[in-house]
Amino acid sequence: QCPPPRPAGFGVLLEMEIAAGVRFGAGGFFFILGPVQNQMMHSSDAQGYNPAVPGSYSHQKVPPHQPSGQYNYSGSPNVSQFNSYQGPGQTLNRPPVAPLSGSPVQQTGPVPQVPPPALQNSAAISSAGSFPPGAGPPMLSNWQYSQSALSHPAGTPTSHLAHGTGTGSAQPSPSLSGNTNPPGSYQYAASPGGPSLQNSYMKPGSAPPPVTQPLTPLHPPRPPLGPPPVGGPPLIRPSTLTAGPPNAHCASSIHLKYLSSLLLATPHPSPAPPNLKMNRNVGYSYPALPPGYQNTSPPGAPGMQASALQYPDGSKHFHQPPLGTNHLTASMGSLSLQQEGLRPVNLLQERNILPTTILQAPVPNLHEDIQKLNCNPELFRCTLTNIPQTQALLNKAKLPLGLLLHPFKDLSQLPVVTSSTIVRCRSCRTYINPFVSFLDQRRWKCNLCYRVNDVPEEFMYNPVTRVYGEPHKRPEVQNATIEFMAPSEYMLRPPQPPVYLFVFDVSHNAIETGYLNTVCKTLLDNLDLLPGNTRTKIGFITFDSTIHFYSLQEGLSQPQMLIVSDIEAILPIKKKLLRLYLFKILLRTLPQMFTKSLETQSALGPALQAAFKLMSPTGGRISVFQTQLPSVGMGALKSEIHLTPSTDFYKKLALDCSGQQVAVDLFLLSGQYSDLASLGCISRYSAGSVYYYQSYHHKHNPVQVEKLQKELKRYLTRKIGFEAVMRIRCTKGLSIHTFHGNFFVRSTDLLSLPNVNPDAGYAVQMSVEESLTDMQVVSFQSALLYTSSKGERRIRVHTMCLPVVTTLSDVYAGADVQAITGLLANMAVDRSVSATLSDARDALVNAVIDSLSAYRSSVLSIQQPGLMAPSSLRLFPLYVLALLKQKAFQTGTNARLDERIFTMCQVKNQPLVYLMLMTHPSLYRVDNLTDEGALNINDRTIPQPPILQLSVEKLSRDGAYLMDAGSVMFLWIGKSCGQSFISQVLGVPNYGSIPQNMTHLPELETAESIRTIAFISWLREQRPFFPILYIIKDDSPLKSSFLQNMIEDRTESALSYYEFLLHIQQQVNK
């Protein structure tokens, strides 16, 4: 599906000088930064850019057809609804919360079809670190992650994912442009990845964060595989040879014989002989070799000789080894984990259930050769790693089914395919992936719709191994995460240039905060690192009660400002180029230009309208800095306290921006109520981000200055994708019905993302529409089509495979408690807005009660006293209690409303790993750090203290404790803390000498100081935002904030963890 067509002339690129007038009042000027570019910007893989804080909350929901008995999470067009479960078997006596009626999704216009791309000749396959002709290697930044350089794929122009009509026939592709790759030519280059993630608050040689490290296996080594089988395949009962799904080819019966034996990790009655070597030629029989693009043998090496059996056309014989159930040793690791997940836990007796290390995602119960090809859970994660076969089974489990995605995450290894042949299913348009079935050498079966497709001739040659006739070894079939360089068929217009427009509030209140000095200085310092190339354009608008535009025409030595006092006027203005030195002059003089201003009004709405009209011909990013409540012109707001938007002005403007590929990022630096519920809509619906700096002031609140500086550096220099769209597909029988994140739903399953950044997360809710009776596994695939800052059109694809189960116990065994918590948090935010905060809190508690009640009544064979939970859900009550105490959902506190709204925005737009850290902080004792068990990375020793329970019971007056709450850190010093720590880490003689407002640790030449600073720096490197460190004592005013995060303790308005468990037990036993 594609967005509405652009206006005439839209495809014209604004290259050197634009003399055409912009239809808009007093337009700001775009300035091409031709001379301003960094060598690192020439890498084809992308730029080493840096992240920022994610923004707003949810998006429109697509009204689904909900089978009877499924959860009714329906809601308004703006928010998905989070309702009490309405399934059969609900016996809990609670007053139901009335659902809100759904309404259809808005669309901005007709959605034309784009024909699928033609299958052309193959070109090159390269890793993320390769460089196209004429491009040089990226220049490393001043600091970088060690051993984990982040690849930053460059993007491409504005088109949208081609989506077939489902007729099963390929449509002819338009001849938009010729193929630039000569037929039959192949290029291949490999490198560890692109430039590293840059951030000013990280230091050289910093270690890769734990959240980006490969997941360590959670199970013991598996037994060796047996020898090749002798003879034919084993006999299989007729029941296993039932007809497959529609569109299955007759040859698919071969695949069905071996599917269950290879996909699911099941116990084997007897050990298998050693050294079984498998070839991934049939069905899901994957090789034990690493992906071809990583370890390859040169042509002519052993194992690459052509078979003596030849097809008439010269291709190799496609050997099909007989891999049956009796010839494979089962992978017991995942199975043992699944069984461990079902172990009953009495939560009232086992108090120490919190793991002392970072909780890893559960491993799906798949055969190891398939699981090792599965998508990284940091990118693609499901709430249930065992998919229930029917909606009735899902309803019975009382657990939500959904996906959590981090699709544009910075990656250290990203294979990039530059071939013009992108192989996709002719019916459902799924991209070929590791979980398709090759029926023979010339045919493959889609793992989503089961249609049998032909293998294109170009796909028969593997440019990695330089072998013909091994399509199953191509990188596309060996990697669950891969990126394609999209050909011209994926473009509706030429790639847009990188265009950045900055809109600054310069009212008296804004100048008083001093933010403009920090922003202009940070922009000057990072000018060379802005993502882009010679086509990059930058513009400025300032506003108070009037709007100011800036021109630097030829012959001018100083910036020329044009003031428009009639904010309703629309005047034609020509855009001129900005020479670099004049651009720097403007940034240096801008903070002083309004120092004597007494204007207190804010015309934010008209300024945004002007910015939109200036940006609409090309698309791009608007960064708006606001310090108060908008007071004049369109979009003016009143000081009325409310959780919901008070006007639809900002939402409508955001939808207009989305239609023209413009995203708006909002930086709110305010000490007063600014109605973020209304202002946030401008970012939420345009796929932007929201940043909030409460009570920002350069003198009165200096720690916020550092935070703004560090986060703005990441924001300016991180990788960016323009004019993007994302589509999520799933196996037939499953359906997606609600989306969460910052975007606009352009069609039923196509998300419009004018900008996409590596720090944004998304979530979707799903249901089982049709029984998955004939399926052993199901698959999910997300495809993100975007334009890089280098002007390349790219497609990033993630594919995940999960098993299907038929019993309730298996559903619980595979529950992912963190993903469930993250999805429920998104649903609760929507419920807070569509209903009330109290309804959202009740629904969160009911989710725990319902799931544990179902487990007790339907899974537990022996009823036991206490509150029983499966081991997989043992942390579920604790995480829900943590949500109830989070600023987004807590009651009885004096938290500012804008602060609550901002936290809700973070819930809706944070990747899961950051959301969980903000929900349930990590507590460490740091006064006794040692090198035992430490990480050694780049000559740095990173201590690894155990994670403690969030209770004052774990605090000792003779210790020092670090609490990492994601966006903030607290270092609590006990009254009797050891003198060595106080002097050798804090640098003061005694406890009484610790300053009241201490926020930095001095860098001392002591072992204790080096360990402590290394550990805190390592934690900070995990995230794209900058957490302020507050060093507090018993008499510190921030002690209450520290104790508020002690989730397991009682507060004035919330139960302790033990009291919460008693409440849950009382409800479960009703």
FILO-827232 format. One line per field, with one value per residue (C-alpha): y, z, x negated. Coordinates in steps of 0.1 Angstrom, whole numbers, plus 5000, padded with zeros to 4 digits. Each point is the difference from the previous one (the first is absolute). Layout:
Y Y,...
Z Z,...
X X,...
***
This chain:
Y 5000,5035,5034,5025,5015,5031,5033,5008,5007,4981,4978,5029,5000,5032,4999,5030,5032,5002,5032,4989,5017,4980,5002,5011,5030,5013,4968,4991,4992,4967,5000,4973,4989,4991,5006,4986,4963,4974,4972,4977,5010,4982,4966,4981,4983,5033,5024,4997,5019,5001,4995,5020,4995,4984,5020,4998,4973,4980,5001,4992,4966,4980,4987,4963,4972,4985,4965,4994,4995,5018,5029,5031,5025,5021,5038,5033,5009,5016,4974,4963,4991,4979,4982,4973,4965,4989,4963,4970,4986,5034,4995,5029,5022,5035,5028,5001,5030,5011,4999,5030,4995,4999,5021,4995,5010,5034,5001,5031,4989,4972,4972,4990,4968,4998,4971,4975,5004,4980,4972,5014,4988,4995,5026,5001,4989,5019,5003,5031,5011,4999,5031,5007,5013,5034,4998,4999,4984,5017,5022,4988,5023,5014,4971,4968,4967,4975,4967,5010,5026,5009,4998,5028,4992,5028,5003,5009,5020,5000,4970,4975,4963,4984,4978,4974,4998,4964,4987,4978,5015,5024,5033,5015,5025,5034,5009,5029,4999,4977,4977,5014,4967,4981,4966,4972,5023,4993,5019,4990,5017,4993,5020,4999,5029,5036,5029,4999,5017,5034,5017,5029,4985,4967,4996,4985,4963,4997,4965,4989,5002,4968,5006,4998,4970,4967,4980,4974,4965,4992,4963,4974,4989,4977,4964,4995,4993,4964,4986,5002,4975,4970,4990,5019,5022,4984,4989,5027,4995,5011,5027,5019,5000,5021,5026,5032,5035,5015,5006,4972,4981,4963,4998,5017,4966,4993,5030,4991,4967,5017,5032,4989,4981,5030,5029,4991,4990,4968,4973,4970,4965,4990,5019,5005,4991,5028,5024,5003,5025,5016,5018,5026,4987,4989,5017,5014,4978,5028,4995,5001,5024,5038,5022,5000,5037,4995,4969,4989,4978,5012,4986,4965,4994,4966,4998,5022,4976,4998,4968,4975,5000,5030,5014,5006,5037,4992,5007,4976,4971,5010,4973,4993,4982,4978,5019,4984,4999,4970,5016,5032,5005,5023,5034,4996,5035,5019,4972,5001,5037,4995,4975,5023,5028,4978,4992,5011,5028,5010,5038,5005,4977,5005,5036,5001,4995,5029,4989,5015,5006,5015,4980,4984,4993,4965,4977,4986,4962,4995,4978,5016,5002,5021,5020,5011,5016,5017,5038,5016,5006,5036,5007,4978,4984,4983,5000,4962,4979,4971,5012,4985,4980,5017,5032,4980,4987,5035,5013,4972,5010,5036,5013,5027,4989,5027,5010,5026,5013,5021,5000,5027,4992,5007,4967,4988,4974,5006,4982,5022,4985,5022,4977,5014,4966,5002,4967,5002,4979,5007,4997,5017,5019,4985,5004,4967,4991,4972,4983,4994,4964,4991,4972,4995,5021,5020,5005,5014,5002,5031,4996,5025,4991,4967,5009,4981,5025,4995,5008,5027,4991,5028,4986,4967,5015,5008,5029,4992,4965,5005,4968,4995,4979,5007,5025,4988,5013,5036,5026,5007,4965,4999,5032,5009,5036,5014,5032,5004,5028,5007,5004,5027,4980,5009,5037,5023,5029,5007,4997,5031,5020,5003,5031,5013,5030,5014,5020,5019,5017,5034,5015,5017,4968,4980,5023,5000,4962,5004,4969,5018,5002,4963,4990,5024,4989,4963,5005,5018,4973,4972,5017,4977,4969,5007,4970,5010,5009,5029,5003,5006,5031,5018,5028,5021,5017,5019,5012,5018,5018,5004,4978,5006,4987,5002,5007,5001,5012,5005,5031,5000,4998,4995,4980,5019,4995,5005,5004,4992,5016,4989,4963,4992,5015,4977,5017,4986,4998,4986,4976,5008,4980,5006,5002,4981,5029,5020,4970,4999,5037,4996,4973,5021,5031,4985,4996,5038,5013,4998,5006,5032,4987,5006,4981,4973,4986,4967,4994,4964,4990,5025,4993,4963,5007,5022,4972,4974,5021,5005,4963,4985,5000,4977,4985,4998,5007,5029,5005,5024,5014,5013,5014,5009,4996,5013,5031,5018,4989,4966,4973,5023,4981,5008,4989,4972,4968,4969,4967,5003,5025,5032,5008,4979,5028,4982,4966,5013,5019,4968,4980,5027,4997,4962,5003,5021,4978,5026,4989,5024,4995,5020,5012,5014,5019,5014,5006,5007,4979,4999,4975,4973,4979,5024,5009,4964,4992,5019,4973,4970,5000,5012,4973,5025,4999,5020,5013,5015,5020,5010,5033,5006,5029,5005,5014,4986,4965,4994,4962,5004,5020,4970,4977,5021,5004,4962,4990,5026,4989,4965,5013,5020,4974,4967,4982,5010,4985,5023,4993,4966,4975,4968,4969,4970,4967,4968,4964,4994,4995,5028,5036,5034,5023,5028,5019,5020,5026,5033,4998,5002,4969,5008,4967,4970,4988,5027,5024,5034,5011,5033,4996,4968,5000,4973,5008,4994,4969,4988,4974,4982,4979,4968,4974,4965,5004,4964,4968,4992,4963,4989,5021,4991,5036,5035,5029,5038,5024,5038,5019,5036,5020,5033,5025,5004,5033,4991,4998,4962,4981,4971,4972,4986,4966,4981,4965,4980,4964,4985,4966,4993,4982,4984,4999,5027,4989,5005,5035,5009,4983,5023,5033,5030,5020,5031,5001,4995,5028,5023,4993,5004,5034,5012,4988,5017,5033,4998,4991,5030,5023,4983,4993,5010,4994,4979,4977,4995,4991,4976,4984,4994,4983,4980,4987,4985,4986,4985,4982,4986,4989,4982,4983,4989,4986,4985,4990,4992,4964,5002,5030,5015,5028,5033,5020,4976,5013,4982,5009,5018,5025,5001,5037,5010,5013,5019,5016,5010,5015,5019,5014,5011,5020,5015,5037,4991,4981,5009,5017,5022,5018,5035,4991,5027,4992,5007,4976,4973,5006,4999,4967,4987,5012,4980,4969,5002,5007,4983,4967,4973,4999,5037,4998,4971,5019,5030,4978,4978,5017,4981,5003,4992,5003,5019,5006,4965,4996,4974,4987,4966,4991,5034,5006,5009,5022,5022,5000,5010,4979,5002,4986,4980,5003,4980,5016,5004,5001,5034,5002,5020,4966,4996,5033,5001,5032,4990,4997,5020,4990,5010,5000,5001,5011,5005,5037,5008,4985,5003,4992,4997,5003,4984,5019,4974,4995,4991,5028,4985,5003,5035,5013,4978,5002,5032,5019,5016,4994,4987,4994,5035,5016,4984,5030,5002,5004,4977,4985,4990,4976,5014,4980,4989,4978,4974,4964,5006,5032,4983,4970,5022,5024,4971,4983,5031,5010,4965,5002,5034,4986,4977,5027,5028,5025,5014,4991,5026,4986,5014,4992,5001,4996,4993,5037,5006,5015,4974,4971,4998,4994,4973,4983,5004,4975,4974,4980,4973,5025,5016,5037,5024,4991,4965,4966,4982,4970,4975,5018,5001,4962,4995,5021,4979,4968,5011,5008,4967,4979,5015
Z 5000,4993,5012,4980,4970,5005,4984,4966,4999,5031,4985,4991,5022,5015,4991,4999,5001,5001,4985,5001,5026,5029,5004,5035,5020,5007,4996,5018,4978,4993,4998,4981,5019,4969,5015,5034,5000,5018,4984,5022,4980,4969,5013,4982,5032,5016,5026,5035,5014,5035,5017,5020,5024,4984,4999,5001,5006,4978,4967,4983,5003,4971,5009,4999,4996,5034,5005,5029,5032,4992,5021,4991,4997,4976,5003,4984,4967,5019,5027,5003,5029,5029,5014,5024,4986,4985,4993,5010,5034,5016,5035,5018,5017,4989,4986,4963,4984,4970,4967,4977,4965,4973,4969,4967,4992,4984,4967,4983,4965,4976,5004,4966,4993,4991,4977,5015,4988,4970,5007,4983,4999,5032,5010,5030,5036,5026,5037,5018,4999,4962,4979,4966,4971,5008,5037,5026,5034,5028,5023,5036,5026,5030,5020,4991,5013,5000,4983,4989,4974,4990,4964,4987,4968,4977,4986,4968,4986,5008,4989,5017,5005,4969,5011,4978,4996,5010,4966,4999,4968,4997,4985,4973,5013,4986,4982,5022,4996,4986,5021,5008,5006,4969,4995,5016,5020,5036,5027,5036,5029,5037,5030,5037,4996,4997,5021,5037,5019,5010,5032,5017,5034,4992,5002,4977,5002,5017,5002,4981,5022,5013,4982,4966,5008,4985,5023,5018,4999,5030,4996,5002,4969,4979,4991,4967,4970,4986,4967,4967,4999,4979,4978,4993,5023,5030,4998,5011,5011,4974,5024,4993,4963,5000,4974,5005,4999,4968,4971,5011,4972,4998,5008,5033,5015,5000,5022,5024,5008,5016,5013,5035,5005,4991,5014,5035,5026,5014,5021,4982,5014,4994,4993,4964,4985,4998,4971,4981,4972,4986,4967,4999,4968,5011,5020,5032,5000,5006,4998,5031,4982,5008,4975,4967,5000,5032,4994,4964,4982,4968,4967,4995,5037,5015,5001,4970,4972,4977,5002,4972,4995,4978,4989,4963,5006,5018,5035,5028,5012,5030,5026,5025,5031,5019,5033,5021,5036,5007,4986,5021,5035,5016,5012,5037,5011,4990,5013,5034,5001,4990,5028,5024,4989,5011,5035,5026,5023,5032,4999,5036,5012,4974,5006,4982,4965,4983,4980,5009,4964,4970,4992,4965,4976,5000,4973,4977,5000,4965,4987,5006,4963,4995,5032,4992,4968,5019,5004,5029,5028,5004,4965,4999,5030,5006,5033,4996,4986,4997,4978,5010,4972,5004,5013,5026,5014,5001,5018,5025,5008,5007,4986,4972,4967,4984,4985,5012,4973,4999,4962,4993,5029,4995,4992,5000,4973,4972,4967,4971,4967,4970,4975,4978,5005,5031,5004,5014,5002,4970,5021,5034,4990,5029,4996,4997,5034,5019,5008,4965,4987,4969,4983,4975,4984,4980,5024,5034,5022,5019,5037,5004,4974,4988,4963,4979,4981,4974,5008,4975,4979,5015,5034,4991,5002,5034,4997,5035,4993,4962,4995,4977,5011,5037,5005,5036,5009,4988,5028,4996,5012,5026,5019,5019,4999,4967,4980,4962,4978,4983,4962,4983,5002,5037,4993,4993,4996,5001,5034,5021,5013,5037,5011,5036,5013,5035,5015,5032,5026,5007,5023,5033,5019,4976,5000,5039,5000,4980,4979,4967,5009,5006,4969,4976,5015,4997,4964,4991,5016,4981,4967,4982,5014,4989,4979,4963,4970,4977,4996,5037,5007,5033,5009,5030,5013,5033,5016,5029,4993,4964,4977,4988,4969,4991,4966,4990,4964,4979,5012,5035,5028,5028,5002,4989,5021,4987,5026,4993,5025,4983,5009,4977,4969,4972,4981,4971,5009,4980,5015,4997,5007,5033,4999,5028,5017,5000,5015,5028,5006,5003,5026,5020,4999,5004,5039,5004,4975,5024,5034,5005,4988,5023,4978,5021,4975,4981,4964,4998,4978,4972,5002,4994,4972,4983,5005,4985,4969,4996,5004,4980,4965,5012,5034,5028,5037,5021,5034,5021,5034,5022,5036,5009,4992,4965,5005,4967,4965,4988,5026,5030,5032,5035,5034,5004,5016,4980,4988,4965,4973,5004,4962,4968,4984,5006,4990,4967,4993,5008,4975,4974,5007,4998,4966,4987,5017,5027,5036,5030,5031,5031,5026,5029,5025,5025,5037,4997,4987,4962,4991,4986,4995,4971,4988,4999,4972,4976,5005,5006,4967,4979,5013,5019,5036,5032,5023,5033,5023,5031,5015,4976,5010,4992,5035,5023,4986,4984,4999,4974,4978,4998,4993,4972,4985,5000,4988,4973,4987,4997,4983,4975,4990,5002,4969,4984,4975,4979,4983,5016,5001,5020,4996,5023,4986,5017,4991,4987,5029,5021,4998,5013,5014,5020,4996,5026,4994,4982,4964,4978,4988,4963,4992,5020,5005,4986,5025,4987,5015,4984,5022,5016,5026,5018,5034,4992,5010,4989,5012,4984,5014,4983,5000,4986,4973,4986,5017,4994,5000,4971,5011,5020,5000,4990,4989,5003,4977,5002,4969,5004,4967,5005,4983,5016,5005,4970,4977,4998,5002,5023,5015,5034,5006,5033,5001,5031,5003,5030,5007,5002,5031,5009,5038,5026,5019,4969,4996,5035,4997,4971,5015,4997,5031,4990,4966,5016,5024,4972,4979,5030,5008,4965,5003,5034,4986,4974,5027,5021,4972,4986,5035,5033,5018,5026,4972,4987,5034,5006,4966,5008,5033,4983,4975,5028,5018,4968,4988,5034,5005,4967,5008,5034,4988,4967,5002,5036,5006,5038,5017,5025,5026,4992,4967,4973,4967,4973,5001,4967,5017,5034,4995,4985,5032,5008,4966,5001,5035,4985,4973,5025,5018,4968,4994,4971,5022,5036,5022,5031,4989,4992,4966,4975,4973,4972,5017,5000,4964,4990,5018,4980,4968,5010,5006,4966,4981,5020,4990,5025,5016,5010,5010,5024,5016,5006,5014,5023,5008,5008,5034,5006,5030,4988,5031,4998,4962,4990,4969,5006,4971,4983,4963,4983,4970,4983,5030,5022,5029,5005,5033,5000,5034,5005,4996,5033,5009,5001,5037,5029,5016,4975,5011,5026,5017,4996,4962,4968,4975,4964,4986,4962,4990,4963,4996,5035,5024,5038,5020,5036,5027,5034,5031,5011,4965,5001,5001,4972,4975,5011,4996,4971,4978,5011,5007,5033,5035,5017,4997,5012,4972,4972,4981,5000,4962,4989,4965,4988,5013,4999,4980,5026,4995,5024,4992,5016,4980,4967,5006,5010,4971,4976,5011,4999,4966,4987,5012,4983,4967,4999,4990,4975,5028,5027,5036,5026,5030,5034,5030,5031,5037,5027,5002,4963,4985,4973,5024,4995,4963,5007,5024,4976,4977,5027,4983,5027,5028,5010,4992,5011,4970,4990,5015,5007,4978,5027,5006,4962,4999,5028,4981,4968,5020,5015,4965,4985,5027,4996
X 5000,4988,5008,5020,4982,4979,5009,4987,4963,4994,4973,4978,4969,4989,4963,4978,5021,5038,5014,5036,5021,5014,5037,5001,4998,4966,4983,4968,4971,4984,4963,4980,4970,4980,4966,5010,4996,4981,4981,5020,5030,4987,5005,5027,5010,5009,4988,4989,5029,5013,5034,5024,5028,5031,5032,5037,5025,5024,5015,5033,5013,5012,5035,4995,5025,4997,5011,5024,4983,4967,4988,5018,4972,5019,5000,5003,4984,4971,4994,5004,5022,4988,5030,5008,4998,5033,4993,5019,4991,4995,5011,4986,5026,4989,5020,4994,4985,5021,4981,5000,5013,4975,5000,4984,4965,4995,4983,4986,5009,5002,4974,4988,4983,4963,4992,4975,4965,4989,4975,4969,4964,4982,4974,4979,5004,4981,4998,5009,4965,4995,4997,5014,4979,4988,5006,4973,4998,5018,4980,5001,5014,4982,5014,5017,5012,4972,5006,5034,4999,5034,5010,5020,5017,5006,5034,5018,5029,5036,5019,5020,4999,5015,5028,5016,5037,5001,5010,4970,4986,4972,5008,4978,4975,4998,4967,4992,4963,4974,4979,4966,4984,4987,5016,4982,4976,4997,4982,4995,4983,5002,4991,5009,5024,5004,4989,5006,5028,4989,5009,4983,5007,4982,4962,4975,4998,5033,5014,5030,5031,5015,5032,4982,4979,5009,5022,4980,5015,5021,4997,4972,4982,5021,4990,4982,5020,5000,4986,5018,5030,4999,5028,5032,5020,5018,5035,5025,5035,5026,5012,4969,5006,5031,5005,4981,5012,5015,4976,4978,4983,5001,4963,5007,5008,4963,4996,5028,4983,4970,5015,5008,4968,4979,5020,5009,4975,5015,4984,4986,5004,4964,4967,4991,4967,4975,4991,5031,4995,5031,5006,5026,5016,5034,5026,4984,4969,4974,4963,4979,4976,5000,5017,4983,4991,4979,4979,4996,4976,4983,5012,4987,4997,5011,5037,5006,4995,5029,5020,4996,5037,5009,5033,5003,4993,4968,5013,4991,5022,5020,4992,5027,4987,5024,5003,5027,5009,4978,4969,4997,4989,5024,4989,5006,4988,5031,5022,4985,5005,5036,5005,4983,5025,5029,4985,5025,4988,5017,4995,5010,4972,4972,4991,4967,5012,4983,4970,4967,4991,5018,5031,4996,5029,5013,4986,5028,5004,4985,4973,4966,4992,5031,4998,4965,5014,5028,5003,4983,5026,4986,5014,5031,5017,5034,5018,5005,4972,5024,5029,5034,5017,5034,5014,5020,4967,4986,5031,4997,4964,5011,4967,4997,4985,4979,4967,4974,4977,4968,4997,4974,4977,4963,4984,4964,5006,5025,4997,5010,5011,4994,5014,5028,5019,5020,5018,5035,5031,5022,5031,4994,4968,4980,4963,4981,4985,4984,5033,5013,5000,4980,5020,4972,4974,5025,5029,5005,5031,5009,5001,5029,5025,4986,5000,4974,4978,4974,4963,4989,4970,4980,5006,4984,4965,4986,4975,4987,4989,4998,5019,5029,5030,5000,5028,5005,4965,5006,4998,5037,5007,4973,5008,5032,4990,4989,5000,5007,4990,5033,5001,5020,5032,5002,4999,5030,4976,4963,4984,5006,4971,4993,5019,4999,5019,4995,5028,4990,5022,4983,5026,4988,5007,4979,4970,5001,4995,4968,5008,4992,4963,4997,5019,4981,4967,5008,5012,4968,4979,5018,5006,4975,5017,5035,5012,5000,4979,4996,5037,5006,5021,5005,5024,5010,5031,5003,5032,5016,5032,4986,4982,4964,4983,4964,4984,4964,4998,4970,4980,5014,4975,5025,5032,5031,5031,5036,5027,5036,5022,5032,4998,5030,4983,4987,4972,4978,4963,4972,4974,4964,4969,4982,4962,4984,4983,5032,5018,4976,5004,5037,4996,4976,5021,5034,4999,4991,5026,5029,4984,5019,5033,5030,5024,5017,5025,4995,5013,4990,5029,4993,4963,5007,5023,4973,4975,5023,5006,4963,4993,5028,4984,4972,5008,4975,4997,5013,4984,5020,4989,5028,4998,5036,5037,5008,5021,5008,5011,5011,4993,5001,5007,5014,4987,5025,4989,5009,4985,5016,4993,5020,4999,4996,4979,4967,5013,5014,4967,4981,5021,4993,4963,5002,5016,4971,4973,4992,4994,5000,4979,5010,4975,5020,4979,5025,5004,5038,5029,4998,5027,4978,5031,5009,4965,4989,5024,4978,4973,5022,5018,4970,4976,4980,4986,5007,4973,5009,4977,5019,4992,4971,4978,4963,4993,5026,5000,4965,5003,5027,4976,4976,5029,5013,4965,4993,5034,5001,4966,5014,5031,4981,4974,5020,5010,5033,5023,5023,5034,5003,5028,5002,5021,5003,5011,5008,5009,5035,5024,4985,5011,4988,5026,4984,4967,4981,4974,4995,5013,5031,5018,5003,5018,5010,4965,4977,4984,4990,4966,4989,4969,4987,4972,4980,5015,5037,5019,5034,5025,5029,5029,5010,5027,5004,5027,4998,4990,4963,5008,4977,4971,4969,4987,5011,4979,5000,4983,4995,4988,4989,4995,4982,4977,4966,4983,4978,5030,5002,5033,4996,5022,4991,5017,5003,5015,5009,5012,5019,5015,5038,5012,5033,5000,5004,4970,4978,5014,4990,4966,4991,5013,4976,5008,4981,5016,5034,4994,4989,5031,5023,4983,5008,5036,5003,4989,5027,5025,4990,5007,5032,5015,4984,4968,5018,5013,4965,4987,5029,4993,4964,5008,5027,4975,4980,5030,5015,4968,4991,5036,5000,4967,5013,5032,4989,4963,4992,5007,4998,5015,4976,5004,4984,4998,4988,4985,4980,4964,5002,5025,4984,4991,5033,5016,4968,4998,5037,4995,4970,5022,5026,4973,4986,5007,5023,5024,4993,5026,4998,4968,4993,4984,5007,5025,4975,4976,5026,5009,4963,4996,5030,4983,4969,5020,5015,4968,4972,4984,5008,4966,5001,5036,4993,4971,5022,5028,4979,4966,4969,4984,4963,4977,4969,4978,4985,4995,4974,4984,5015,5023,4993,5001,4967,5007,4974,4976,5029,5012,5037,5012,5032,5017,5032,5034,5018,5037,5016,5006,4984,4995,4971,4984,4973,4989,4964,5003,5005,5027,5005,5035,5003,5035,4993,5003,4986,4975,4998,4968,5012,4973,5007,4992,4974,4986,4963,4975,4980,5030,5008,4965,4988,5032,5018,4968,5011,4986,5032,5037,5010,4978,5020,5016,5038,5003,4972,5006,4966,4973,4965,4975,4975,4969,5013,5011,5034,5006,4990,5023,5030,4997,4994,5031,5022,4986,5007,5036,5005,4988,5029,5025,5005,5010,4978,5009,4990,4982,5012,4978,5023,4998,5026,5009,5001,5032,4997,5002,5037,4995,4975,5024,5029,4982,4998,5027,5003,5006,5032,5006,5027,5021,4989,4998,4968,4991,5010,5033,5006,4994,5026,5025,4994,5003,5033,5014,4987,5015,5035
***
